[in-house]
Amino acid sequence: MRAQAVVSDTMIKGYSARQYFSLIEEYYADENYEAALAICDTVLAYNPRLAQTYRYQSDIYFVQDRWSECVSASEKCLAIDSTSMPVLRNYFYAGHVVDSRSPFMEVYKRMYKIDPNFPHHLNIRAEAKTWENDNVWSYVGTGILIAGSVLIFFFFYYKGSPDPGDVTSFFRGLSLPYLLLVPAAVTCILYFLFFHFSPWIWSGNTHYPSLEYNLYTVRGCTFEHDGHEGIVLYALVLTAMCLSIGALFLLRYAGSRLRMVILFVLAAISFFFFIKIGFYPPFEAVAFVLPMVFVYTILFILAVWAINQLMVRYPRWQILIAALIIWPFCFLISDGFSVYDYGYTLSPALRLHHGDRIRDIYFQYDVFLSLLALVWIKLKWGIQYIYLLSEAGYYLFFLGLFIFSRKFFVNKKLPFLLLVAAVLVRYYANMTPNSIFQISPWRLDMWLVLLGLFYWRGAYHWLLALFLGSMIVFHRNFGFIYLAAYMQLLLVLLIADLTQVRSLKGAIDVLVRHFVLSIVNIGIIAMSFVCSYFVLGGVLPESALAYSKIGIGMMKISEISFYWYIPILLGAMALLLIRDHRRLSQRYLTTAVFLILLTIGNSIYFFGRSHEHNLINTSSVFILCFFVFLDILYQSGGTATSDSTAPHAKARWRLFNAIPFLFIILICLYYATSIGNKLRGLKVTRWAMDINFYQDYWGLKQATNSSDRIFFLEFDKDFLCYYNGNFKPVGYFTPNDAWVLKKDMVAMMQGLLDSSYYIVPTNTQFADPFITDLDYNAYLQQGYTEVFYKRPGRNMLDDRHAVMHRSFITTLPPRSIDVPAITLGRDFTVQCIIKPDTCIQHDSATIFTDLHSILGIQGMRMYCVDTQRSKYVFQYGSNTQVSTSQPFTLRPGVLHYVTITTGDSILSIYVNGVLSSTLSYGGDYANSDRPFKMGNKQRRDDGAFRGFIYEIEIDSSRISREEMMRNLARIQLKRDSL
C-alpha cells in the first residue's frame, strides 16, 4: 500500500506525518488493522486535510468488509484528491454492496476517464455501456425492439380480439401481440418485485472477514454475494410462464372492448419495461463506427443465404456440408488455454492418474471434465494441446445441434441459420472459448444429448434415465438441474393427460399408467444416487454447496441484464405451444416443452453468478428456443391463421422469413470486434502453450534428497509444477486456489509439514503470508529452489518457563521466521545457539528483532555491527531511547551459546557462559506489537544472517547461573553434531 497523494511534513506530537504513514503501512502489512486505524485517528485529529489518511482508512475498511465506513472514508478522500484510483475502486465496490441501485456509475466514469484500461468487473462494464456509448446504441436497440413490436401489432392484429367461446377456440384465436405482450408485462411486474425484495434476497450468505479468505483470487471477490438469488430467479422464470398462461385464461372472461384496452395497457407496460432495461447484448463488442463492418456483414449474409439455398436444394448433403463449413471455424482460432482455469480440471485428473480415489478429491467442476483430462494424460498426449479437447467439444456440439434441428424443424431453412447464429454467439462472441475448459459444451451444453434422446426415444425410454443417472454421478451440478427439468416434464405430461379425463376412475388409471411407464427410469435414477454416494462419498455436489453458501464470485444480477428478455421469449413460446398444440405433432410439442424446461434449468449457471458473459456461455439453448419459436410461427403461417389471402399476408410472410437473417445481422454488428479479432487469428499451425513454468527440478531433487513428498506453494500454475515433475498434487482442494479460507489451507500445510513433506514456494509475494503462519524448523536453498520442512528438533534449552521457543536444524530463510508479538516484563532472558558462517556477514545482519522506532522505540534486536571483526550488539527500546550493549564477538565457524539476562538494573550478555558485555538498564523495556522475526531485519534480504541459528528461547524471568551452565553442558555434548 503506497500513497498517491502529497504527504505533509507537519509535525504531530514531535513526529512527521511521513513517520506516521510508515507506521500505518507496517501495521497494514502485518494485518494489524485496528492499530493502523488508531494511528489514522491520531493523524486526522491534528490535520483532517491529509487525503492519504482517508486513503488508508478506505483500504482498511474495504478489506474488513466495513462497506459503509469505506464509502464514508472514500468520499472524504475524493473530496481532497479526486484522482486516487485505488480509492475510486474501493468507493465503487463498497457502494455497490451498500446499495447496488445507487448512482455509483458516476464513479466508474471517473475511473474510466483516468485509465480506460483499469481492470473492472464484467458486470460493471456491462452496466457502464449506458455511459460508454452515450446511450446511442442502447436507444437504437430499444427503438428497434419497440418499432418491431408496433409492426407486429399492426401486421398480426388485423383480425381483432379472439373469440371468447371455449378455451380452445379462445387460445387458437390469439394473435401474436397477446403472445408477446402478456409475458413482457408479467416479467415487468416480477422484475420490480424482485428488486423491491432484493435486499432480503441478497442477504442469505455466510460472511467471513476478507482476511480469512484465501489470498490469491478469492479476496478480490469478497464483495460479491447474491444470497438466494439463484433459486429466486429460477422460480421467477417458472412463475412468469405460469402467470402468463393464467393471465390469458382470465382474459377470456373480459369483453372484446375491455380486451382491447387491456392489450394497450400491456403494450404500455412492455414498452416501459424495454426502455427500463435497455438493449445491451451480453458482453457486446460494438463496432458500428467501422464502415467496412457493414460491407463485410452484407457479404457474409449473402454467403449464408447462398449456402442455405444450396442445403435446401440438396438435403442429403446437408450434414457433410455443415461438418466441412464449421470445421475451420472451430479448430483454427487456437487461443490456447489458461493454465489457471484448466488447473481446476487437470489437477484432480492428475491425482486420479496417480491413483487417488474419486471420493478423496475435490472437483470444482464435477468429475466428468477431469475424466476427459485423465484420458488425455493417460494417452500421453501433449498437455499443451489439451485445448483441442475443448475445440472438439464445440465442433461436436455445433454439428449435433444442426443434426437435431434438421430433424426437428419443419421449416428446413432454419437449421443452417441456427447453426450460423450459434457459432457466432457461442464461439466467436466469446472472449476465450477454448482457454477456459469449464465453459465448453462438455460442461454447459450436455442438455442437447438429453433433448436428442427425448426426441428420438421418448420420455419413458431407459436410455434417457441412464444418461440422467450418469450425469448425476459424474456431472452432478448439471445432473441435478436436468433431473429437475425431467421431473417437471413428467409432471406436465401427467397434468396434460389428467385434463382429458372427467372421472375419478379415469384419473386413477392415468396415474397408474404414468407410474408404470416411469418405474424403470425411477429405478435407474435411484441407483445413480446410490452409486454417487459410494463412488463420490456423498450425493449433493460439494462445490455448489460451498460456493453458494458463502457467495464468493456470485454477482447480483444487473438491472439492465439482457437475461430479462429470456422470460419473455420462454413465456411467448409456451403460449404459442398452447395456441397451436392441435397443429403440432405430439413429439414436436413435448420436445418443445422439454426444451423450455431445460432452458430454465440451464439458466441456473447464469443465476448462480450473474456475470453477463455467462449469457454468452449458455447462449446456445436460448438461440435454439428463439428458432423453435420461429418454426412454430412458420407452421401456423406466422399468425393465428394461415390464410394466404388475408390482408398483409405477403408482407407478414416476408417479414417472418427475414427475421433469422436480421438476427444474424445484429449479431455481426454487435459482436463485430470480437468476431473480427478471432477471424484475424485463424491459422493452420497449432499453437502450443508454454508449460515450462517451473524449471529447477534438479535443485529440488538435491534439496529434498529426491523425495516425492512435495507440496508446491503456488496459486496460478501449481498443476504444471506437479505435472512436469511427475509429482502427485497434494491436499483435498486442488489446485491451491480452490481453498476458500486461508486458515484451512494453512492447517493442511502444517499437517503436511508434520508428515515430513517439503513446502516449495514459487512466488515470494503470495507465499510469505502462508509461510509465516507455519511451524517449521528447516530451510534449504538449492539454485533457485527454496524448501521449507520440519524434522525433530534438538531442543537443547530448557523451555519450562519459555514465552517463545523455536528450535531449528538448518539455516533460516532470508526473509525471516516470524512468530506473534511477545509481551515481557522488566526482567527477562533471551537465549540463543548460534553458529555464524565463515564468510563475511551482511551489513547489519540480524539474528532476531522486533525493534521499531517510529512512534517511540520499542522491542529488541541483536545484530552484527562490525562485519570484519564479527562484532555483535544487543539493543532494546524503552519508548524514549534505545539502549545498546557493548559489542561482543561471535567467531565465524564456531558454535556459541549466547545468554542475555536482566537483573539489578543491569543487562548482562554471556557467550558460552562467560560474561562478555553489560548494559545499564536505564529504563523499563517497552514491548513491541510487531511480529518477532528470527534471521532477518524487517523483511530485508540484505540483512539476512549468514550461518545457523539453531535455537532461540525467550523467558519472562531471569535465568540463574546454574541453569545457564546446565544448558551449556547439554550444548557441548551435542557440539560435534552441529
N, C-alpha and C positions, 0 to 999 in steps of 0.2 A: 504494500500500500504506500504509494508515493504521492505527495501533494502536487496539485497543478497550480493552485493559487499562489499569489505573492505572500510570503511569510513576513510578518512584522517582527522586528527585533526588540519590541517593547519588553522591558524588564518586568517580571512578575515575581514578587517575593524574592528578588535577587537573582532570578534565573531568566534567560531569554526565552521567547516563545519557541525558538528552534529547539531548545533543550526539552521543553515540554512535549513538543511534537515528536521528538525522538523517543521519548519515554512512551508516548501513546503508541507509536509504531511497534515498539518492543512488546508492550502488553498485548497488542493486537496479534503480533506474530506468535506469541505464546498462548493465544486464545484466552487471555485473562481480560475479558471484555468489561466486567464491572469496574475493575481498576482503571481501565482506559477511559471509561465514561466519567469516572470521578475526576480524572485529570482534565477532561474536556470541560467539566463544570467549573473547575478552578480557573481555567483559562478564560472562559466566557464571562466569569464574574468580573474579571479585570478588563477584558476587551471583547465586547459582544459583536464586533465587526470583523472578526477573523473568519473568512469563508472556509478556510481549511479545517477549522474546528468542527463546523457543522458537517463538513465532508466526512470527517472521521465518525461523527455520530451517525450519519446516514449509512455508512458502511457497516458499522457495528449493529445498528438496529436491523439492517437487512439480513445479516447472517443469523441474527437471533429470532427472525420471523416476527419482529415487533413492527408490523406494517404501518400502523397509524403514526407511530413515533418516527418511523423512517420517512414517511411523507412530510411530516412537520419539519424535521431537520433538513430534508432536501429542499423544501420551499425556502427556508431561511438561507441556505447556502446559495441557491439560484438567485435570490434577491440581491446578493452581493456579487456573485460570479455566475453569470447566466450561461457560460460556455463549458462548464465542467461536465464532460461526457459521462464519467462514472456516476456522478450524482443524477444526471438526467436518466440514466439507465435505472438506478435504484428508484427514482421517483416514479417512473413509468410502471415498473413491475409491481412495486408496493401499492401504488394507486390502483392498479388493475385488480389486485387482491381485495383491497378495501371496498371498492365499488367499481365493478367492471364496466358499468354504464356511464361513469363519469367521463368528462371530455379530456382524457389523458392522451388522446391522439395528437393534441397540440404539442405535447412533449416529444412525441415521436417525430413530428415535423421538424422540431428544433434539432433533434439528433441527426435526422436525415440531411438537413441543410449543412450541419457542421461536418459530417462524414457520411457520404452516401454508402460507403462500404462497411459501416458499423454493423456488426453481427446482431441480427434481431430475430425474434421468433417468427416462425412461418405464419402463425395466426395474426401476429402484429402486422406482418407485411400484407396479408390479405385485407385486413381492416384499413390499412393505410392506402389502399388503392383509391379510396374516395378522395384523398388529398393528392396522391402522387400523379394521378391522371386528370386532376382538376374536375373530376366527376364526368368528364366528357363521354368516355366510353361506357360508363355505367348508365348515363342517361340515354345513350344510343341503344344499349342493350335493353333497358327497361322500356324505352319508346317502341322498339321493335316488338317486344313482348305485348305491350298494350295495343299497338296497332294491329298485331296479328289477332289478338282477342276480338277486337272490333270487327275485323274482316270475317273471322269465324262466325261472329254473331249475325252479321248481315248475309253471309253466304249460306249458313246452315240453319238459320232460324226462320226460314221463309214460311214454314207451314204453321207457325203459331204454337199454342200450347198443346201438350199431349192430351189424348182422350182420357178423361177421368174415370173410365169404366173399371173393369177388373184390373188387378195388379199387373198381370202380364201385358195387357194392352197398354196400360199406362207407361210401363217401362219401355215397351217397344216403340212408343211414340215419342220418347225423349230425344231431343236434338242435342247436338254437340255442346252448345253453351251450358246446358244444365250439367253435362258430364264433367265439364272443366271448372265452372264457377262454383258449384257446390263444394267440391273438395278444397278449392282455393279458399273459400270463405271459412270453412270448418278449420282448415290448417291455420288460418289467420287468428281465429279465436283461441285455438290451442297454443299458438305461438305466444300470444300475450299472456295467457295463463301460465305458461312455462316460465317466462321471465318475471312474472309477478311473484311466483313462489321460488324463484331461482336461489335466493339467499339460503332457504332451507334445503333445497336440493343439493347445493354445492357444499353443504356443511357436514357431510357424512363421512369424512375421512379421519383416520387416526393421524395426529400431527406429532412430529418429533422436531426438536430444535435442529436447525440446519447443520450444526456441528456434529450431530450424531449420525448424519448420513455419510455414505462413502465419499471419499474425497474427490474423485476424478470428474465424473459427469453428473452424478446424482444431485449434488448440491446446486447445480445450475437449474434444476427443475423443481426445487422445493416450493416455489410459489405456485406450482401447477397442481391444483386439486379440484376435482369436479364432483366429489361426493357421490350421490346416487344418480348422476346424470344419465349413465348408460342405460340402466333399466327403465328410467322415466321416459327417455326418448324412444326406447323400444315400445313401451306401452303407448306412447303418444301417437306413433305412426299407426299402430294397430287400431287405436281408438279413432283416429282421423278417418280410417277406412270404414269402420263400423258406423260412425256418426254420419258419414256421407250417405251411406245406404239408408240409414234410418231417416235422415232428413228428406230424402226423396220419397220414402214411404209416407211421411207426414204431408209432403207437398201434394200428394194425390187428393187429399181432402180439402184443399183450397180451391176456390173458384178460379175460372180462367183469368179474370181480371186481376185477382189477388196474386195469382202465379206470375203474371207479367210484372207486377210491382215487386214481388219477391225477387224475380230474376234481375231486375235493375239494381235492387239493393245488394244482391250477391255480387253483381258486377262492380258496384262502387267499393264494396269491402275488398274484393280481389285486387282491384287496381290500386287501392291504398296499400294493400299488402305488398304488391310488386314494387311500388315506389319505396316502401319502408325497407325492404331487404335488398333493393337494388338488383343489379345483374352482374355478378362477379364470378365468372367461371373459375373453378378452383385452381389456384397457382398458375394463372394465365401469364403468358409472356407476350403481351400485345406488341405488334409491330405495324400498326396502321400507318405510321409515318413513312414507311418504305413503299414507294410506288410499285417497285418490282414485285412486291408481295402479291398485289392484285393480279399481275400478269402471270406469275407462277401458279397462283390459285386457279385462275381460269384454265390454264393449260392442264393442270392436274385434274380438274373436274372433267374436262373434255376427255382426257385419257381414261378416267374412271368410267365415264359414260360409254366409251367405245368398248372397253373390256367387258362391261356389264352386258352390253348388247351381244357381244361375242359369246358370253357364257349362256345367255338365254337361248341363243341360236343352237349351240352345241352342248346340251345338258350332260352328255356322257363324259365330256372332258372337263367339267367344272372343277372337280376336286383336284385333278392334276394341274390345271391352270392356277388355281388358288395356291396349291402347295409350292409351285415354282415361283409365283409372284412374291409370296411373303417370306420365302427363304432368305434372300439377301437382306431384307429389312429387319430380320430377327437376328441374323448371325454375323452381320458385318459392322455393327456400330462399335462393339468392343470397348465398352467403357470400364473394363476391368472389374475389380471387386474391392470392397472395403474390408481390409483385414479385421478391423474392429468389429464391424457388423457381422461379417461371416464367422467371427470367433464365437458368437453365441450358438452357432450350429456346429462349427468344426471342433471346438474344444470338447463338447460332450461326445462327438464322434470319435475323437482321438482316445478318450477314456474307454469307450466301448472297444476300440481297436486293441487297447492294452488289457482287456479282459474284465473291466469293471461291470457290475450288474446294472441293468437299466434302473432298478429301483434305488440305487445308490447315487444317481446322477440327477442334477437339476437341469431341466430342459426349459429354457426360456420360451422357445417357440415349438414345444412339443417334440415328440420322438421322431416323427416321420422325416423331417428335414435332415436330422442328424443321421438317420439310417441311409438316406441317399448319399450324404457325405461319407459315411462309413464305407459304402460300396466303392466310392471313388478312391478312398485311401487304400482299401484292400487290393484294388486293381493296380495300385502303384502308379496311377496317372498323376501327372504334374499338378500339384496343388495350385500353382499359379494360373492354371487354366480352368479352375473349377467354376468360373462364371459361365462356361459353356453349358453347364447343367442348368443354370438359370435361363440361358438363351433357348435351350431345348424345351424347357417348360413353357416359355412364351410361344414357341413355334407350335408345339403340340396343342396348346390351348386354343390358339387362333384357328388352327386347322380343325380342331374338334368343334369349335363354335360355328365355323362355316358348315361343316357336315351336318350338325344338328339343325341349324336354321334352314339349310337347304331342304331337309326332310320335313321340317315343322311348318315353315311358312307356306301359305297359299300363294302369295304374291312372290313369284320366283325371281323378281328383280331386286328384292330386298336383301337376300343373303350376302351378296358381294358388297353391297353398300354398308351393311352391318359390319362386315369384316374390315372394310377400309376405316370406318369410324372407330372401331375397337382398337385397331393397330395404332391409329393416330393418337388417340387419347391415352390408352393404357400403356403404350410403349414410347411414343415419341413426345408426348406432352410431359412424360415423367422425367424427373430430374436425373436419376441414375437408376434405370430399371434393372440393371444387372449387378450393380455393385452392392446391393443390399438383398441378400438371399430371401429374407423373410417376407418381402413384398412380392415375390414371384408367384406365378399361378400355382406352383407346387403347394403353396400355403393358402393363398387368398381366393383361389378360383376352383377349388375342388367341387363346388356346387354344380359345375357343369356335368361332371360324371354322374352325380346323383340325379340331376334333371334328365340326363340322357337315359339312364337306367329306368327311371319312372316312365318316360315317354315310350320306350320300346318294350318294357316288361310289365308295366302296370304297378299300381300302388301296393299290391299284396305279394309281389314276387319275392322269393327268398334272396335273390341277388341284391335287391335293394337293402334288405336288412343286413346282409353280410357286409356290404360296403359301409353302411352306417356303423355297424359293430366295429369294423376295422378302424374307422375314424375315431370312435370313442376310445379305443385302446391307444392308437398311435398318433392321433391328431385331435387331442381331447378338447381343446378350446372350441375349435370349429365343429368337432363331432357333436358336442352338446348343443351348439347353435342349430346345426342341421337336424338333429334329432327333434328339437323343439318345433322346427318348421314341419317336419314329417308328422309329428303328433297333431299339430294344428290342422294339417291337411286331412288326416283321418277323421278328425272331428268335423271338418267342413263336409266331407263326403257322407258322414253319418247324418248330420243335420239335413243335408240335401235329400237323402233318402227318407228321413222321417217326415219331411214336409209333404211327401207324396202319399202318405197313409192317413187314414181317418179313424182308426180304431186302435184300442189298446193292444189287441192281439197282433195287429199288423206292426205296431211299434216294437213289440217284443220280438217278433220274427226278424225285423230289421236289425235289432241289437244283437241277436244271436248270430245272424248271418255275418255281420261285420266282425264279431268276435272270432268266429270260426275262421274267417279269411285272414285274420291278423294273428292267430295263435302261434303260427310258426315264426313269424317275424318278431313277435314279442319274446319268444323263447331265445331266438338268436341274439337279440339286443340285450336281454337279461344276462346271457352267458358272456357277452362282451364286458359287462360291468364286473362280473366275477373275474374274468381274465385281467382286466385293468387293475383290480385290487391286488391280485397275486403277482402280476408282472411288474407293475409300477409302484406297488406299495400303497396304493390309495386310488380312490375313484375320482375325486374332484381335482381339477387342474390347479396345481400349487401356484404356478406363475400367475394365473389370472387372479387367484385369491389374494396373493401377496401384494400385487401392484394395485389392484382395485381397492384394497383395504387402506393402503397408505395414500394412494392417489398420485404417486410420482409420475410425472410426464403426462398426466391426464388434464388436458386443457378444457376450459369451459367453452362450450360451443359459441361461435360468434353470432351476433345478431344479424349479420349480413352473410352468413354462411350460405353457399349455394345449395346445401342439402335441404333447405326449406322448400325447394321446388320438388323434391322427391316425393313427399307425401301427396302432393297434388297429382303427380303422374300416376302413382300407385292407386290413389282413390279414383281417378278418372278411368284407369284401366279396369278396376273392379266393377265400376258402374257400367262400363261398356260391355264387360263379360255378362253381367246380369241382363243388360238390354238385349244382347244378341245371342243369348245362350241357345235359342232354338235354331239359329243359323249355323252355329259352330258344332263340330263333331265332339262327342263326349271326351275323346282322348285329347283333343286340342284344348277344350275347356278346362279339364282338370290339370293339364300340364301348365296352362297359363296361371291358374290359381296357385299351383305349387311354386311357380316362378316368383309370384308376388311374395309369398311367404318366405322363400329363400332370400329374396332381395332384402326384406326387412331384417331377417336374421343376419345376413352378411353385413348389413349396415352397422352391426354392433362393433365391428372393427373400427369404424369411424366414431361411433358413440363413445367408445372407451377412451378415445384420445382426442377427438375433435380437432385434429390438425388438418387443415384444408387439403394438404397434399394427399391425405389418405382417401379423399374422394377420387383422386386420380387412380390410386392403387386399387380401389374397389369399383372402378367405373364400368367395367365390362357388363356387370349384371344390370346396372342402371340403363346402359345403352341398349341391351337386349330387351328390356322392358319397353323402352321407347319404340323400338322397331316392332315388337309384338303389338303394341298399341296401334301403330300404323297398319299392320297386317290385318288386324280386326276391322279397322275402318275400311280397308280395301274390300274385305268380304261383304261389308254392308253398303258398299258404294260411297263411303265417306259420309253418309247421312243416315237418317232413320229410314230412308227409302232408297232403293237402287234404281228408281225410275229415271232413265236417261233423258226423258222428255221434260222433266221438271225444270223450272226456271233456274238459271245459273248452273245447270248440271255440268256443262263442259268446263266452265270456269272453276268449279269446285274440283273437278277431276284433275285439271292441270295443276291447280294449287296443291292437291294431295300428292301427285307424282313428283312435284318439285321439292316437297318438304325434306326428304332424305338428302338431296343434293344441297339444299340450303343449310342443313345441319352440318354437313361436311365442310361447306364453305366457311361457316362460323368457326369450326374447329381449326381450320387452316389459318384463319385470321387471328384468332385469339392466342393460338399457340405457335405462331409463325416463327418466333425467335428460337424456341426450344426445338422445333422440328428442323429448322434450318441448321442449327448447330450440330444436330445429330447427323443430318444428311451430309454435312461437310466432313464429318468424321468417318464416313464409310470407307472401309479398306478391306482388302482380301487377306492380307497377312495378319496372323493372330497376334494380339497384344498380350504380353506376359507381365504379370505383376512381379515386382521385385520382392522376393520373400526372404532375402538375406538380412533380416533385421538385426539379429544377434549373432556375432561372428566369433567371439573369443571362447570357443568351446575347449580349445587347448588349455587356456588359462583356467577355465572352470574345472577341467579334469585334474589339473595339477593342484588346485586349491582344495578340492574335495576328495582327493585320493580315488578318483574315478567312481565316486558314489552315484547311485541313481536316485537318492533321496534328496531331490532338488525342488525348491519352490521359487519360481521367478516372481519377484515383486514388480509387476508390470501391469499397466492398466489399458494399454492400447493394442499391443501386439503380443500378448503373452502366449497366444496359440503358436506363433512362429517360433518362439523360444523353445517350447516343448517339442514341436514337430521337427524342427531342424536338428535338435539334439537327441531325438528319439527318446524323450522322457514322457512320462505319463502326467497329464495335468493333475494338480493336487487341489483338494478342497471340494466340498459339496457343490458350491456355486462356482461354475466355470463358464466364461472367463472371469477374472477377478472383479471386473466391473459389475458383475451380476450381484455381488454382495451389496445389499441396500444400506445396511447400518455398519458404520466403521467398527464399533465395539465387537460385533460378531466376527468380522474378518480378523481383527487383532487377536481375539480369543482362539480362532482357528490357527493363526500363525504361531501363537505361543504353544499350542498343542503340538504343532509340527516341530518347533524347537526342542520341546521336551522329549520328542520321539526321535531325536538325532537327525533331524532334517537340516539342510543348509538353506538359508534365505539369501537369494541372489537378486539384489535390486538392479534395475536397468536405467532408472531415471531418478536422480537425486531429488528433484523438485517434488515429485509425488511420493517417493519412498520415505523421506525423512519423517513426516508426521506419523508413519506407522512404525518405523524403526525405533523412534524414541519412546514408544509405548511398550516395547518388548523387553523381556528379561532374558538377556543373552550374556555370555561371558567370553566369547571368542570372535576374532575378526581376522581375516586374511585378505590380502590383495595380490592378485597374480595377473600381471598385464593390466588390462582394462576391467578385469572382473573383481568385484568385491563380494565377499562371502561372510555372512553372519551365522553363527551357530552357537550351540550350548553343549558343554560337556561337564562332567562332575568337577567341581572346583576343589582347591586345596584347603581353603578356609583355615589359614594358619593363625588368624587372630581370634581371640575370644570375643564373641559378639553378644554376650549376655546382656549388656547394657547399651547396645548399639541403637542409635536413632536411624542410621543408614549404614549398610554393609554390602559391599559388592566385591566379588572375587572373580578374577579374570585369568585365563590361561594363555592368552596371546596378546599382541599389541592391540591398542584400541583404534577405532576408525578415526580418520582425520576430522570428522565433523562432530566428535564427542559422543559420549554416552550420557544421557540425561536421566535424572531422577527428579521427582517432585521437590518443591521447595522445602527446606529444612528449617525447623524452629529450634533455637538453642537459648539457654540462659547465660548468666555471667560466666559460669565455669563450664568448660567443655574440653574434649580431647579429639584430636584428629590423628589417625594412624594410617600410614600407607607403606606398601612394599614396592620399591621402585628399582628398575634397572635401566639407566639411560643407555642409549645406543653409543657405539664408539665413534660415530660421526659427529660433526658439529651440529648442535641443536639449532632450530629455527630461532629467530629473534623473538623474545617473549614466549617461548614455548611453554605452554600451560599444562600443569598436571591436573589441577582442578580449580574451579571458580564458580561462584555465584555473585561475584562483586559487581556492583554498578554504582555510578556516581553522578547521576543526572539530577535528581532531587534528593540530595543527601547521600552520603557514602554508606553503603550497606553491603553486607556479605563478606566473603573471604576469598583469598586467592593464593595459590602457590605456583610460581613460575620462574623461568630462567632469566637472569639479568645480565649474565656475562657468558656469552656462548663460547668464548675462547678458554676461559678458566673454569667452566662448569659451575658457576655460582648461581645459587637459587635464593629466593626470599619468600617469606610468608607475609601477607597483608590481611588486615581486617578493617572494616569500617565501623565508626561509632556515630554515624549521621553527620557530624560536623567535620570530622577529619578521618584520614586514613593513616593507620599505624603500620609501619613496615619494619620487619626484623632486620638484624644484621645478616649479610649474605653468608650462606653456608655452602659447603662443597659436596656435590654428589658426583663421584668419579665415574666416567664413562665405562661401560662394560662390567661394572661391579654392582652387586645386589645391595640395596640399602633399605633399612627399616627406619623410617622417619616417624617420630612421635612429636606432636605439637600439643602441649597441655598447659592449662592455666592454673594459677594458684598464688595467693598472697600478692595480688596486683602485678604479678609477673607472668609473662607468657614465655615458656621455655620450649626450645626445639632440640630434640635429641636425634642423633643419627647413629644407628646401631648401638643404642643405649648410652651414648656419650653426649654430654651437653655440648652443643655446637653454636647456639645462638640464643639470645634472650631479647625480650622486648617489654618495656614498661607498659603495663596495662592501663593506659591513660584514660580510657572511657569504656562504658559498657558496650558490649558487642551489639551491633544493630543487625537484626535479622533481615535477610533479603527475601523478597517474594518471587525471585526468579528460580527457574529450574537449576539444580546443582549439576554442573557439567564436569565430566571427567575426560581429560585428554584433549581439550581444545579450548580456544578462547572465543566465546560468544560467536559461534558459527563461522569462525575464520579459519580457513585451511592453512594459512601461513603461520598460525600459532600452534599447530599440532605438535605434540610432544613426540620425539623420536625415541623409541625404546619400549620398555614393558612396564605397565602399571598392573601389578599382579593383584593387589588388594587395597581397598580403601574402606576405612571404618570411621564413623563419627559417633562419639558418645556424648551424652548430655551431662557428664560429670568428669572430674579429674581422675586420671588413671594413676595408680600407685606405682612406685618404683618396682615393687615385686612383680606386679602384673606385667609391666613392661619387659622385665628380664625373662619372665616365663614365655612371653610371645617371641622374644628374640631367640630363645633356646629352640623353640619349635621351628623357627625360620632357618636357623643354622643347620638343623638336622636335614632339612629339605633343600639346602642351598645348591647342592650339586645337581639336583634335578630341575632347577630353574634356569 
